[in-house]
């Protein structure tokens, strides 16, 4: 049934964009030029220098940690939920 539906969608003017039974490879082959053009136009969104990404990530992490450290109630709830004996290994410290 899917093969017959696909036949009608491909051979007739149709609103339906979904073609049943089409693989990812077939989709890529059909839209290869459009996908490449989209990637070229949006290259700056996809490819940023690694150093800039790392800097942004470090700033975001630092801000998150500062915000959480200001909230004493959050810290106490976290310690109670995790358990104090598991806290040091989670933070990356070894037990003495």
PyMOL Python script that loads the backbone (N, CA, C, O; Angstrom):
from pymol import cmd

cmd.read_pdbstr("""\
ATOM      1  N   UNK A   1       0.823  -1.187   0.000  1.00  0.00           N
ATOM      2  CA  UNK A   1       0.000   0.000   0.000  1.00  0.00           C
ATOM      3  C   UNK A   1       0.876   1.262   0.000  1.00  0.00           C
ATOM      4  O   UNK A   1       0.567   2.239  -0.682  1.00  0.00           O
ATOM      5  N   UNK A   2       1.974   1.229   0.776  1.00  0.00           N
ATOM      6  CA  UNK A   2       2.855   2.393   0.818  1.00  0.00           C
ATOM      7  C   UNK A   2       3.493   2.649  -0.542  1.00  0.00           C
ATOM      8  O   UNK A   2       3.652   3.798  -0.955  1.00  0.00           O
ATOM      9  N   UNK A   3       3.853   1.583  -1.227  1.00  0.00           N
ATOM     10  CA  UNK A   3       4.473   1.738  -2.537  1.00  0.00           C
ATOM     11  C   UNK A   3       3.503   2.389  -3.514  1.00  0.00           C
ATOM     12  O   UNK A   3       3.907   3.238  -4.309  1.00  0.00           O
ATOM     13  N   UNK A   4       2.249   2.010  -3.467  1.00  0.00           N
ATOM     14  CA  UNK A   4       1.247   2.575  -4.371  1.00  0.00           C
ATOM     15  C   UNK A   4       0.983   4.044  -4.022  1.00  0.00           C
ATOM     16  O   UNK A   4       0.841   4.883  -4.912  1.00  0.00           O
ATOM     17  N   UNK A   5       0.919   4.343  -2.736  1.00  0.00           N
ATOM     18  CA  UNK A   5       0.721   5.726  -2.305  1.00  0.00           C
ATOM     19  C   UNK A   5       1.902   6.587  -2.749  1.00  0.00           C
ATOM     20  O   UNK A   5       1.727   7.722  -3.192  1.00  0.00           O
ATOM     21  N   UNK A   6       3.102   6.033  -2.624  1.00  0.00           N
ATOM     22  CA  UNK A   6       4.294   6.754  -3.056  1.00  0.00           C
ATOM     23  C   UNK A   6       4.240   7.030  -4.554  1.00  0.00           C
ATOM     24  O   UNK A   6       4.595   8.123  -4.996  1.00  0.00           O
ATOM     25  N   UNK A   7       3.803   6.056  -5.332  1.00  0.00           N
ATOM     26  CA  UNK A   7       3.687   6.208  -6.781  1.00  0.00           C
ATOM     27  C   UNK A   7       2.781   7.389  -7.124  1.00  0.00           C
ATOM     28  O   UNK A   7       3.124   8.205  -7.979  1.00  0.00           O
ATOM     29  N   UNK A   8       1.630   7.484  -6.465  1.00  0.00           N
ATOM     30  CA  UNK A   8       0.679   8.556  -6.757  1.00  0.00           C
ATOM     31  C   UNK A   8       1.212   9.917  -6.311  1.00  0.00           C
ATOM     32  O   UNK A   8       1.006  10.914  -7.004  1.00  0.00           O
ATOM     33  N   UNK A   9       1.887   9.974  -5.175  1.00  0.00           N
ATOM     34  CA  UNK A   9       2.432  11.248  -4.692  1.00  0.00           C
ATOM     35  C   UNK A   9       3.522  11.755  -5.628  1.00  0.00           C
ATOM     36  O   UNK A   9       3.586  12.953  -5.906  1.00  0.00           O
ATOM     37  N   UNK A  10       4.376  10.867  -6.116  1.00  0.00           N
ATOM     38  CA  UNK A  10       5.476  11.274  -6.986  1.00  0.00           C
ATOM     39  C   UNK A  10       5.009  11.652  -8.385  1.00  0.00           C
ATOM     40  O   UNK A  10       5.637  12.488  -9.034  1.00  0.00           O
ATOM     41  N   UNK A  11       3.925  11.057  -8.863  1.00  0.00           N
ATOM     42  CA  UNK A  11       3.488  11.277 -10.243  1.00  0.00           C
ATOM     43  C   UNK A  11       2.374  12.303 -10.387  1.00  0.00           C
ATOM     44  O   UNK A  11       2.017  12.642 -11.515  1.00  0.00           O
ATOM     45  N   UNK A  12       1.821  12.802  -9.319  1.00  0.00           N
ATOM     46  CA  UNK A  12       0.740  13.781  -9.382  1.00  0.00           C
ATOM     47  C   UNK A  12       1.118  15.009  -8.570  1.00  0.00           C
ATOM     48  O   UNK A  12       1.896  14.932  -7.620  1.00  0.00           O
ATOM     49  N   UNK A  13       0.547  16.154  -8.968  1.00  0.00           N
ATOM     50  CA  UNK A  13       0.728  17.374  -8.186  1.00  0.00           C
ATOM     51  C   UNK A  13      -0.017  17.176  -6.877  1.00  0.00           C
ATOM     52  O   UNK A  13      -1.217  16.905  -6.875  1.00  0.00           O
ATOM     53  N   UNK A  14       0.695  17.312  -5.764  1.00  0.00           N
ATOM     54  CA  UNK A  14       0.128  16.913  -4.487  1.00  0.00           C
ATOM     55  C   UNK A  14       0.598  17.850  -3.382  1.00  0.00           C
ATOM     56  O   UNK A  14       1.707  18.381  -3.438  1.00  0.00           O
ATOM     57  N   UNK A  15      -0.252  18.050  -2.377  1.00  0.00           N
ATOM     58  CA  UNK A  15       0.098  18.879  -1.231  1.00  0.00           C
ATOM     59  C   UNK A  15       0.972  18.088  -0.263  1.00  0.00           C
ATOM     60  O   UNK A  15       1.782  18.670   0.458  1.00  0.00           O
ATOM     61  N   UNK A  16       0.814  16.790  -0.244  1.00  0.00           N
ATOM     62  CA  UNK A  16       1.520  15.919   0.684  1.00  0.00           C
ATOM     63  C   UNK A  16       3.021  15.921   0.378  1.00  0.00           C
ATOM     64  O   UNK A  16       3.435  15.556  -0.722  1.00  0.00           O
ATOM     65  N   UNK A  17       3.832  16.333   1.357  1.00  0.00           N
ATOM     66  CA  UNK A  17       5.283  16.336   1.185  1.00  0.00           C
ATOM     67  C   UNK A  17       5.920  15.048   1.677  1.00  0.00           C
ATOM     68  O   UNK A  17       7.055  14.743   1.312  1.00  0.00           O
ATOM     69  N   UNK A  18       5.220  14.301   2.486  1.00  0.00           N
ATOM     70  CA  UNK A  18       5.753  13.064   3.047  1.00  0.00           C
ATOM     71  C   UNK A  18       5.573  11.941   2.033  1.00  0.00           C
ATOM     72  O   UNK A  18       4.452  11.637   1.627  1.00  0.00           O
ATOM     73  N   UNK A  19       6.661  11.340   1.635  1.00  0.00           N
ATOM     74  CA  UNK A  19       6.606  10.224   0.689  1.00  0.00           C
ATOM     75  C   UNK A  19       6.903   8.953   1.463  1.00  0.00           C
ATOM     76  O   UNK A  19       8.025   8.766   1.934  1.00  0.00           O
ATOM     77  N   UNK A  20       5.914   8.073   1.602  1.00  0.00           N
ATOM     78  CA  UNK A  20       6.122   6.846   2.378  1.00  0.00           C
ATOM     79  C   UNK A  20       7.161   5.935   1.735  1.00  0.00           C
ATOM     80  O   UNK A  20       7.191   5.774   0.515  1.00  0.00           O
ATOM     81  N   UNK A  21       7.998   5.351   2.555  1.00  0.00           N
ATOM     82  CA  UNK A  21       8.988   4.399   2.070  1.00  0.00           C
ATOM     83  C   UNK A  21      10.263   5.036   1.556  1.00  0.00           C
ATOM     84  O   UNK A  21      11.161   4.325   1.106  1.00  0.00           O
ATOM     85  N   UNK A  22      10.370   6.353   1.608  1.00  0.00           N
ATOM     86  CA  UNK A  22      11.583   7.007   1.119  1.00  0.00           C
ATOM     87  C   UNK A  22      12.647   6.960   2.210  1.00  0.00           C
ATOM     88  O   UNK A  22      12.376   7.278   3.368  1.00  0.00           O
ATOM     89  N   UNK A  23      13.848   6.565   1.834  1.00  0.00           N
ATOM     90  CA  UNK A  23      14.945   6.470   2.793  1.00  0.00           C
ATOM     91  C   UNK A  23      15.612   7.836   2.956  1.00  0.00           C
ATOM     92  O   UNK A  23      15.346   8.762   2.189  1.00  0.00           O
ATOM     93  N   UNK A  24      16.476   7.949   3.957  1.00  0.00           N
ATOM     94  CA  UNK A  24      17.211   9.197   4.168  1.00  0.00           C
ATOM     95  C   UNK A  24      18.120   9.499   2.981  1.00  0.00           C
ATOM     96  O   UNK A  24      18.301  10.657   2.602  1.00  0.00           O
ATOM     97  N   UNK A  25      18.681   8.461   2.409  1.00  0.00           N
ATOM     98  CA  UNK A  25      19.559   8.645   1.250  1.00  0.00           C
ATOM     99  C   UNK A  25      18.774   9.210   0.064  1.00  0.00           C
ATOM    100  O   UNK A  25      19.252  10.114  -0.622  1.00  0.00           O
ATOM    101  N   UNK A  26      17.577   8.682  -0.178  1.00  0.00           N
ATOM    102  CA  UNK A  26      16.743   9.188  -1.272  1.00  0.00           C
ATOM    103  C   UNK A  26      16.349  10.644  -1.019  1.00  0.00           C
ATOM    104  O   UNK A  26      16.357  11.462  -1.939  1.00  0.00           O
ATOM    105  N   UNK A  27      16.006  10.962   0.221  1.00  0.00           N
ATOM    106  CA  UNK A  27      15.656  12.343   0.564  1.00  0.00           C
ATOM    107  C   UNK A  27      16.838  13.265   0.298  1.00  0.00           C
ATOM    108  O   UNK A  27      16.674  14.345  -0.271  1.00  0.00           O
ATOM    109  N   UNK A  28      18.025  12.841   0.710  1.00  0.00           N
ATOM    110  CA  UNK A  28      19.219  13.652   0.505  1.00  0.00           C
ATOM    111  C   UNK A  28      19.478  13.864  -0.984  1.00  0.00           C
ATOM    112  O   UNK A  28      19.808  14.971  -1.407  1.00  0.00           O
ATOM    113  N   UNK A  29      19.328  12.812  -1.773  1.00  0.00           N
ATOM    114  CA  UNK A  29      19.550  12.929  -3.215  1.00  0.00           C
ATOM    115  C   UNK A  29      18.537  13.882  -3.852  1.00  0.00           C
ATOM    116  O   UNK A  29      18.888  14.632  -4.763  1.00  0.00           O
ATOM    117  N   UNK A  30      17.287  13.862  -3.386  1.00  0.00           N
ATOM    118  CA  UNK A  30      16.252  14.737  -3.936  1.00  0.00           C
ATOM    119  C   UNK A  30      16.495  16.199  -3.575  1.00  0.00           C
ATOM    120  O   UNK A  30      16.230  17.085  -4.388  1.00  0.00           O
ATOM    121  N   UNK A  31      16.991  16.461  -2.381  1.00  0.00           N
ATOM    122  CA  UNK A  31      17.145  17.830  -1.891  1.00  0.00           C
ATOM    123  C   UNK A  31      18.603  18.227  -1.681  1.00  0.00           C
ATOM    124  O   UNK A  31      18.901  19.102  -0.869  1.00  0.00           O
ATOM    125  N   UNK A  32      19.500  17.591  -2.405  1.00  0.00           N
ATOM    126  CA  UNK A  32      20.930  17.820  -2.228  1.00  0.00           C
ATOM    127  C   UNK A  32      21.311  19.287  -2.434  1.00  0.00           C
ATOM    128  O   UNK A  32      22.028  19.860  -1.614  1.00  0.00           O
ATOM    129  N   UNK A  33      20.841  19.893  -3.513  1.00  0.00           N
ATOM    130  CA  UNK A  33      21.194  21.281  -3.808  1.00  0.00           C
ATOM    131  C   UNK A  33      20.627  22.240  -2.765  1.00  0.00           C
ATOM    132  O   UNK A  33      21.315  23.163  -2.328  1.00  0.00           O
ATOM    133  N   UNK A  34      19.369  22.022  -2.363  1.00  0.00           N
ATOM    134  CA  UNK A  34      18.749  22.899  -1.369  1.00  0.00           C
ATOM    135  C   UNK A  34      19.459  22.790  -0.019  1.00  0.00           C
ATOM    136  O   UNK A  34      19.675  23.796   0.657  1.00  0.00           O
ATOM    137  N   UNK A  35      19.821  21.568   0.368  1.00  0.00           N
ATOM    138  CA  UNK A  35      20.507  21.374   1.644  1.00  0.00           C
ATOM    139  C   UNK A  35      21.889  22.028   1.635  1.00  0.00           C
ATOM    140  O   UNK A  35      22.288  22.652   2.618  1.00  0.00           O
ATOM    141  N   UNK A  36      22.615  21.885   0.530  1.00  0.00           N
ATOM    142  CA  UNK A  36      23.941  22.505   0.431  1.00  0.00           C
ATOM    143  C   UNK A  36      23.840  24.028   0.461  1.00  0.00           C
ATOM    144  O   UNK A  36      24.656  24.695   1.098  1.00  0.00           O
ATOM    145  N   UNK A  37      22.840  24.577  -0.228  1.00  0.00           N
ATOM    146  CA  UNK A  37      22.651  26.024  -0.229  1.00  0.00           C
ATOM    147  C   UNK A  37      22.313  26.528   1.179  1.00  0.00           C
ATOM    148  O   UNK A  37      22.836  27.553   1.615  1.00  0.00           O
ATOM    149  N   UNK A  38      21.446  25.809   1.881  1.00  0.00           N
ATOM    150  CA  UNK A  38      21.084  26.182   3.250  1.00  0.00           C
ATOM    151  C   UNK A  38      22.313  26.161   4.155  1.00  0.00           C
ATOM    152  O   UNK A  38      22.505  27.064   4.969  1.00  0.00           O
ATOM    153  N   UNK A  39      23.140  25.135   4.012  1.00  0.00           N
ATOM    154  CA  UNK A  39      24.356  25.034   4.829  1.00  0.00           C
ATOM    155  C   UNK A  39      25.329  26.173   4.529  1.00  0.00           C
ATOM    156  O   UNK A  39      25.959  26.705   5.442  1.00  0.00           O
ATOM    157  N   UNK A  40      25.455  26.553   3.248  1.00  0.00           N
ATOM    158  CA  UNK A  40      26.340  27.659   2.887  1.00  0.00           C
ATOM    159  C   UNK A  40      25.837  28.980   3.471  1.00  0.00           C
ATOM    160  O   UNK A  40      26.627  29.780   3.972  1.00  0.00           O
ATOM    161  N   UNK A  41      24.527  29.207   3.407  1.00  0.00           N
ATOM    162  CA  UNK A  41      23.964  30.462   3.906  1.00  0.00           C
ATOM    163  C   UNK A  41      24.077  30.576   5.425  1.00  0.00           C
ATOM    164  O   UNK A  41      24.230  31.677   5.953  1.00  0.00           O
ATOM    165  N   UNK A  42      24.004  29.459   6.122  1.00  0.00           N
ATOM    166  CA  UNK A  42      23.998  29.474   7.584  1.00  0.00           C
ATOM    167  C   UNK A  42      25.288  28.931   8.179  1.00  0.00           C
ATOM    168  O   UNK A  42      25.303  28.449   9.312  1.00  0.00           O
ATOM    169  N   UNK A  43      26.361  29.011   7.420  1.00  0.00           N
ATOM    170  CA  UNK A  43      27.637  28.464   7.860  1.00  0.00           C
ATOM    171  C   UNK A  43      28.109  29.102   9.163  1.00  0.00           C
ATOM    172  O   UNK A  43      28.664  28.417  10.022  1.00  0.00           O
ATOM    173  N   UNK A  44      27.894  30.403   9.314  1.00  0.00           N
ATOM    174  CA  UNK A  44      28.353  31.084  10.522  1.00  0.00           C
ATOM    175  C   UNK A  44      27.603  30.617  11.761  1.00  0.00           C
ATOM    176  O   UNK A  44      28.142  30.697  12.865  1.00  0.00           O
ATOM    177  N   UNK A  45      26.383  30.134  11.611  1.00  0.00           N
ATOM    178  CA  UNK A  45      25.632  29.612  12.752  1.00  0.00           C
ATOM    179  C   UNK A  45      26.171  28.250  13.191  1.00  0.00           C
ATOM    180  O   UNK A  45      26.207  27.936  14.380  1.00  0.00           O
ATOM    181  N   UNK A  46      26.588  27.452  12.212  1.00  0.00           N
ATOM    182  CA  UNK A  46      27.019  26.088  12.505  1.00  0.00           C
ATOM    183  C   UNK A  46      28.480  26.011  12.913  1.00  0.00           C
ATOM    184  O   UNK A  46      28.834  25.214  13.781  1.00  0.00           O
ATOM    185  N   UNK A  47      29.329  26.819  12.309  1.00  0.00           N
ATOM    186  CA  UNK A  47      30.772  26.709  12.519  1.00  0.00           C
ATOM    187  C   UNK A  47      31.286  27.963  13.211  1.00  0.00           C
ATOM    188  O   UNK A  47      31.439  29.010  12.582  1.00  0.00           O
ATOM    189  N   UNK A  48      31.548  27.854  14.489  1.00  0.00           N
ATOM    190  CA  UNK A  48      32.158  28.958  15.222  1.00  0.00           C
ATOM    191  C   UNK A  48      33.499  28.468  15.747  1.00  0.00           C
ATOM    192  O   UNK A  48      33.676  27.272  15.978  1.00  0.00           O
ATOM    193  N   UNK A  49      34.427  29.366  15.934  1.00  0.00           N
ATOM    194  CA  UNK A  49      35.733  28.937  16.456  1.00  0.00           C
ATOM    195  C   UNK A  49      35.593  28.249  17.812  1.00  0.00           C
ATOM    196  O   UNK A  49      34.802  28.671  18.656  1.00  0.00           O
ATOM    197  N   UNK A  50      36.358  27.204  18.006  1.00  0.00           N
ATOM    198  CA  UNK A  50      36.276  26.426  19.243  1.00  0.00           C
ATOM    199  C   UNK A  50      36.602  27.265  20.470  1.00  0.00           C
ATOM    200  O   UNK A  50      35.976  27.105  21.518  1.00  0.00           O
ATOM    201  N   UNK A  51      37.570  28.148  20.348  1.00  0.00           N
ATOM    202  CA  UNK A  51      37.953  28.961  21.498  1.00  0.00           C
ATOM    203  C   UNK A  51      36.795  29.844  21.941  1.00  0.00           C
ATOM    204  O   UNK A  51      36.560  30.018  23.137  1.00  0.00           O
ATOM    205  N   UNK A  52      36.078  30.399  20.977  1.00  0.00           N
ATOM    206  CA  UNK A  52      34.946  31.254  21.320  1.00  0.00           C
ATOM    207  C   UNK A  52      33.851  30.429  21.994  1.00  0.00           C
ATOM    208  O   UNK A  52      33.254  30.876  22.973  1.00  0.00           O
ATOM    209  N   UNK A  53      33.584  29.233  21.480  1.00  0.00           N
ATOM    210  CA  UNK A  53      32.579  28.361  22.086  1.00  0.00           C
ATOM    211  C   UNK A  53      32.964  28.011  23.520  1.00  0.00           C
ATOM    212  O   UNK A  53      32.132  28.072  24.424  1.00  0.00           O
ATOM    213  N   UNK A  54      34.225  27.645  23.723  1.00  0.00           N
ATOM    214  CA  UNK A  54      34.677  27.273  25.058  1.00  0.00           C
ATOM    215  C   UNK A  54      34.552  28.444  26.017  1.00  0.00           C
ATOM    216  O   UNK A  54      34.154  28.268  27.169  1.00  0.00           O
ATOM    217  N   UNK A  55      34.890  29.638  25.548  1.00  0.00           N
ATOM    218  CA  UNK A  55      34.807  30.814  26.405  1.00  0.00           C
ATOM    219  C   UNK A  55      33.361  31.056  26.821  1.00  0.00           C
ATOM    220  O   UNK A  55      33.088  31.338  27.988  1.00  0.00           O
ATOM    221  N   UNK A  56      32.446  30.947  25.883  1.00  0.00           N
ATOM    222  CA  UNK A  56      31.031  31.141  26.190  1.00  0.00           C
ATOM    223  C   UNK A  56      30.560  30.082  27.172  1.00  0.00           C
ATOM    224  O   UNK A  56      29.837  30.394  28.119  1.00  0.00           O
ATOM    225  N   UNK A  57      30.962  28.826  26.959  1.00  0.00           N
ATOM    226  CA  UNK A  57      30.553  27.753  27.860  1.00  0.00           C
ATOM    227  C   UNK A  57      31.101  27.966  29.267  1.00  0.00           C
ATOM    228  O   UNK A  57      30.385  27.756  30.246  1.00  0.00           O
ATOM    229  N   UNK A  58      32.361  28.379  29.379  1.00  0.00           N
ATOM    230  CA  UNK A  58      32.944  28.610  30.698  1.00  0.00           C
ATOM    231  C   UNK A  58      32.216  29.741  31.423  1.00  0.00           C
ATOM    232  O   UNK A  58      31.972  29.657  32.627  1.00  0.00           O
ATOM    233  N   UNK A  59      31.876  30.786  30.696  1.00  0.00           N
ATOM    234  CA  UNK A  59      31.151  31.900  31.313  1.00  0.00           C
ATOM    235  C   UNK A  59      29.784  31.437  31.790  1.00  0.00           C
ATOM    236  O   UNK A  59      29.365  31.781  32.896  1.00  0.00           O
ATOM    237  N   UNK A  60      29.083  30.659  30.969  1.00  0.00           N
ATOM    238  CA  UNK A  60      27.754  30.177  31.346  1.00  0.00           C
ATOM    239  C   UNK A  60      27.832  29.269  32.569  1.00  0.00           C
ATOM    240  O   UNK A  60      27.007  29.380  33.477  1.00  0.00           O
ATOM    241  N   UNK A  61      28.810  28.379  32.599  1.00  0.00           N
ATOM    242  CA  UNK A  61      28.965  27.467  33.736  1.00  0.00           C
ATOM    243  C   UNK A  61      29.318  28.250  34.995  1.00  0.00           C
ATOM    244  O   UNK A  61      28.779  27.990  36.071  1.00  0.00           O
ATOM    245  N   UNK A  62      30.225  29.209  34.853  1.00  0.00           N
ATOM    246  CA  UNK A  62      30.630  30.015  36.001  1.00  0.00           C
ATOM    247  C   UNK A  62      29.442  30.788  36.568  1.00  0.00           C
ATOM    248  O   UNK A  62      29.261  30.851  37.784  1.00  0.00           O
ATOM    249  N   UNK A  63      28.640  31.372  35.691  1.00  0.00           N
ATOM    250  CA  UNK A  63      27.461  32.111  36.149  1.00  0.00           C
ATOM    251  C   UNK A  63      26.462  31.190  36.829  1.00  0.00           C
ATOM    252  O   UNK A  63      25.857  31.565  37.834  1.00  0.00           O
ATOM    253  N   UNK A  64      26.283  29.990  36.292  1.00  0.00           N
ATOM    254  CA  UNK A  64      25.352  29.035  36.901  1.00  0.00           C
ATOM    255  C   UNK A  64      25.821  28.637  38.294  1.00  0.00           C
ATOM    256  O   UNK A  64      25.022  28.572  39.228  1.00  0.00           O
ATOM    257  N   UNK A  65      27.113  28.372  38.432  1.00  0.00           N
ATOM    258  CA  UNK A  65      27.653  27.971  39.732  1.00  0.00           C
ATOM    259  C   UNK A  65      27.509  29.106  40.735  1.00  0.00           C
ATOM    260  O   UNK A  65      27.126  28.873  41.881  1.00  0.00           O
ATOM    261  N   UNK A  66      27.810  30.329  40.319  1.00  0.00           N
ATOM    262  CA  UNK A  66      27.677  31.470  41.231  1.00  0.00           C
ATOM    263  C   UNK A  66      26.234  31.630  41.692  1.00  0.00           C
ATOM    264  O   UNK A  66      25.975  31.879  42.870  1.00  0.00           O
ATOM    265  N   UNK A  67      25.291  31.485  40.754  1.00  0.00           N
ATOM    266  CA  UNK A  67      23.883  31.632  41.100  1.00  0.00           C
ATOM    267  C   UNK A  67      23.457  30.550  42.082  1.00  0.00           C
ATOM    268  O   UNK A  67      22.726  30.827  43.033  1.00  0.00           O
ATOM    269  N   UNK A  68      23.909  29.322  41.857  1.00  0.00           N
ATOM    270  CA  UNK A  68      23.532  28.228  42.747  1.00  0.00           C
ATOM    271  C   UNK A  68      24.194  28.354  44.114  1.00  0.00           C
ATOM    272  O   UNK A  68      23.586  28.017  45.129  1.00  0.00           O
ATOM    273  N   UNK A  69      25.419  28.829  44.147  1.00  0.00           N
ATOM    274  CA  UNK A  69      26.107  28.965  45.426  1.00  0.00           C
ATOM    275  C   UNK A  69      25.461  30.035  46.300  1.00  0.00           C
ATOM    276  O   UNK A  69      25.568  29.979  47.526  1.00  0.00           O
ATOM    277  N   UNK A  70      24.799  30.998  45.690  1.00  0.00           N
ATOM    278  CA  UNK A  70      24.119  32.031  46.463  1.00  0.00           C
ATOM    279  C   UNK A  70      22.853  31.495  47.111  1.00  0.00           C
ATOM    280  O   UNK A  70      22.357  32.066  48.082  1.00  0.00           O
ATOM    281  N   UNK A  71      22.341  30.421  46.587  1.00  0.00           N
ATOM    282  CA  UNK A  71      21.090  29.871  47.094  1.00  0.00           C
ATOM    283  C   UNK A  71      21.404  28.761  48.100  1.00  0.00           C
ATOM    284  O   UNK A  71      21.528  27.595  47.727  1.00  0.00           O
ATOM    285  N   UNK A  72      21.532  29.127  49.365  1.00  0.00           N
ATOM    286  CA  UNK A  72      21.882  28.164  50.412  1.00  0.00           C
ATOM    287  C   UNK A  72      20.843  27.058  50.544  1.00  0.00           C
ATOM    288  O   UNK A  72      21.178  25.902  50.803  1.00  0.00           O
ATOM    289  N   UNK A  73      19.586  27.425  50.364  1.00  0.00           N
ATOM    290  CA  UNK A  73      18.522  26.427  50.487  1.00  0.00           C
ATOM    291  C   UNK A  73      18.682  25.342  49.429  1.00  0.00           C
ATOM    292  O   UNK A  73      18.472  24.161  49.708  1.00  0.00           O
ATOM    293  N   UNK A  74      19.055  25.743  48.206  1.00  0.00           N
ATOM    294  CA  UNK A  74      19.269  24.769  47.139  1.00  0.00           C
ATOM    295  C   UNK A  74      20.405  23.816  47.506  1.00  0.00           C
ATOM    296  O   UNK A  74      20.297  22.607  47.303  1.00  0.00           O
ATOM    297  N   UNK A  75      21.482  24.357  48.040  1.00  0.00           N
ATOM    298  CA  UNK A  75      22.640  23.537  48.400  1.00  0.00           C
ATOM    299  C   UNK A  75      22.266  22.522  49.475  1.00  0.00           C
ATOM    300  O   UNK A  75      22.647  21.355  49.386  1.00  0.00           O
ATOM    301  N   UNK A  76      21.526  22.959  50.484  1.00  0.00           N
ATOM    302  CA  UNK A  76      21.111  22.039  51.547  1.00  0.00           C
ATOM    303  C   UNK A  76      20.196  20.943  51.013  1.00  0.00           C
ATOM    304  O   UNK A  76      20.328  19.782  51.400  1.00  0.00           O
ATOM    305  N   UNK A  77      19.261  21.306  50.120  1.00  0.00           N
ATOM    306  CA  UNK A  77      18.378  20.290  49.527  1.00  0.00           C
ATOM    307  C   UNK A  77      19.179  19.301  48.685  1.00  0.00           C
ATOM    308  O   UNK A  77      18.894  18.104  48.690  1.00  0.00           O
ATOM    309  N   UNK A  78      20.183  19.801  47.960  1.00  0.00           N
ATOM    310  CA  UNK A  78      21.011  18.935  47.130  1.00  0.00           C
ATOM    311  C   UNK A  78      21.797  17.948  47.990  1.00  0.00           C
ATOM    312  O   UNK A  78      21.856  16.759  47.678  1.00  0.00           O
ATOM    313  N   UNK A  79      22.397  18.438  49.066  1.00  0.00           N
ATOM    314  CA  UNK A  79      23.171  17.567  49.959  1.00  0.00           C
ATOM    315  C   UNK A  79      22.269  16.513  50.582  1.00  0.00           C
ATOM    316  O   UNK A  79      22.656  15.349  50.676  1.00  0.00           O
ATOM    317  N   UNK A  80      21.082  16.901  51.004  1.00  0.00           N
ATOM    318  CA  UNK A  80      20.151  15.942  51.602  1.00  0.00           C
ATOM    319  C   UNK A  80      19.657  14.922  50.581  1.00  0.00           C
ATOM    320  O   UNK A  80      19.471  13.753  50.918  1.00  0.00           O
ATOM    321  N   UNK A  81      19.443  15.347  49.346  1.00  0.00           N
ATOM    322  CA  UNK A  81      18.942  14.437  48.316  1.00  0.00           C
ATOM    323  C   UNK A  81      20.011  13.437  47.893  1.00  0.00           C
ATOM    324  O   UNK A  81      19.723  12.251  47.734  1.00  0.00           O
ATOM    325  N   UNK A  82      21.232  13.904  47.712  1.00  0.00           N
ATOM    326  CA  UNK A  82      22.311  13.038  47.238  1.00  0.00           C
ATOM    327  C   UNK A  82      22.884  12.226  48.380  1.00  0.00           C
ATOM    328  O   UNK A  82      23.206  11.050  48.210  1.00  0.00           O
ATOM    329  N   UNK A  83      23.010  12.825  49.505  1.00  0.00           N
ATOM    330  CA  UNK A  83      23.649  12.162  50.635  1.00  0.00           C
ATOM    331  C   UNK A  83      25.073  12.643  50.758  1.00  0.00           C
ATOM    332  O   UNK A  83      25.801  12.712  49.767  1.00  0.00           O
ATOM    333  N   UNK A  84      25.471  12.974  51.963  1.00  0.00           N
ATOM    334  CA  UNK A  84      26.791  13.567  52.153  1.00  0.00           C
ATOM    335  C   UNK A  84      27.921  12.593  51.818  1.00  0.00           C
ATOM    336  O   UNK A  84      29.003  13.027  51.420  1.00  0.00           O
ATOM    337  N   UNK A  85      27.688  11.269  51.971  1.00  0.00           N
ATOM    338  CA  UNK A  85      28.758  10.310  51.667  1.00  0.00           C
ATOM    339  C   UNK A  85      29.014  10.186  50.166  1.00  0.00           C
ATOM    340  O   UNK A  85      30.098   9.764  49.763  1.00  0.00           O
ATOM    341  N   UNK A  86      28.038  10.545  49.333  1.00  0.00           N
ATOM    342  CA  UNK A  86      28.217  10.464  47.881  1.00  0.00           C
ATOM    343  C   UNK A  86      28.631  11.795  47.273  1.00  0.00           C
ATOM    344  O   UNK A  86      28.941  11.864  46.083  1.00  0.00           O
ATOM    345  N   UNK A  87      28.638  12.836  48.067  1.00  0.00           N
ATOM    346  CA  UNK A  87      28.884  14.173  47.544  1.00  0.00           C
ATOM    347  C   UNK A  87      30.313  14.357  47.041  1.00  0.00           C
ATOM    348  O   UNK A  87      30.513  14.898  45.954  1.00  0.00           O
ATOM    349  N   UNK A  88      31.308  13.918  47.807  1.00  0.00           N
ATOM    350  CA  UNK A  88      32.704  14.097  47.393  1.00  0.00           C
ATOM    351  C   UNK A  88      33.030  13.357  46.098  1.00  0.00           C
ATOM    352  O   UNK A  88      33.664  13.944  45.221  1.00  0.00           O
ATOM    353  N   UNK A  89      32.625  12.087  45.938  1.00  0.00           N
ATOM    354  CA  UNK A  89      32.899  11.435  44.652  1.00  0.00           C
ATOM    355  C   UNK A  89      32.209  12.130  43.480  1.00  0.00           C
ATOM    356  O   UNK A  89      32.759  12.161  42.380  1.00  0.00           O
ATOM    357  N   UNK A  90      31.016  12.687  43.693  1.00  0.00           N
ATOM    358  CA  UNK A  90      30.334  13.414  42.628  1.00  0.00           C
ATOM    359  C   UNK A  90      31.097  14.667  42.223  1.00  0.00           C
ATOM    360  O   UNK A  90      31.092  15.059  41.057  1.00  0.00           O
ATOM    361  N   UNK A  91      31.743  15.280  43.183  1.00  0.00           N
ATOM    362  CA  UNK A  91      32.500  16.496  42.908  1.00  0.00           C
ATOM    363  C   UNK A  91      33.873  16.183  42.332  1.00  0.00           C
ATOM    364  O   UNK A  91      34.600  17.102  41.951  1.00  0.00           O
ATOM    365  N   UNK A  92      34.243  14.919  42.259  1.00  0.00           N
ATOM    366  CA  UNK A  92      35.518  14.536  41.674  1.00  0.00           C
ATOM    367  C   UNK A  92      36.625  14.332  42.679  1.00  0.00           C
ATOM    368  O   UNK A  92      37.784  14.177  42.292  1.00  0.00           O
ATOM    369  N   UNK A  93      36.302  14.328  43.961  1.00  0.00           N
ATOM    370  CA  UNK A  93      37.304  14.106  44.996  1.00  0.00           C
ATOM    371  C   UNK A  93      37.288  12.642  45.419  1.00  0.00           C
ATOM    372  O   UNK A  93      36.245  11.989  45.418  1.00  0.00           O
ATOM    373  N   UNK A  94      38.447  12.151  45.774  1.00  0.00           N
ATOM    374  CA  UNK A  94      38.532  10.783  46.282  1.00  0.00           C
ATOM    375  C   UNK A  94      38.373  10.796  47.790  1.00  0.00           C
ATOM    376  O   UNK A  94      38.719  11.766  48.464  1.00  0.00           O
ATOM    377  N   UNK A  95      37.843   9.703  48.301  1.00  0.00           N
ATOM    378  CA  UNK A  95      37.701   9.611  49.751  1.00  0.00           C
ATOM    379  C   UNK A  95      39.061   9.349  50.380  1.00  0.00           C
ATOM    380  O   UNK A  95      39.904   8.667  49.797  1.00  0.00           O
ATOM    381  N   UNK A  96      39.267   9.891  51.562  1.00  0.00           N
ATOM    382  CA  UNK A  96      40.553   9.737  52.263  1.00  0.00           C
ATOM    383  C   UNK A  96      40.495   8.536  53.169  1.00  0.00           C
ATOM    384  O   UNK A  96      41.473   8.228  53.850  1.00  0.00           O
TER     385      UNK A  96
END
""", "prot")
cmd.dss("prot")
cmd.show_as("cartoon", "prot")
cmd.util.cbc("prot")
cmd.orient("prot")
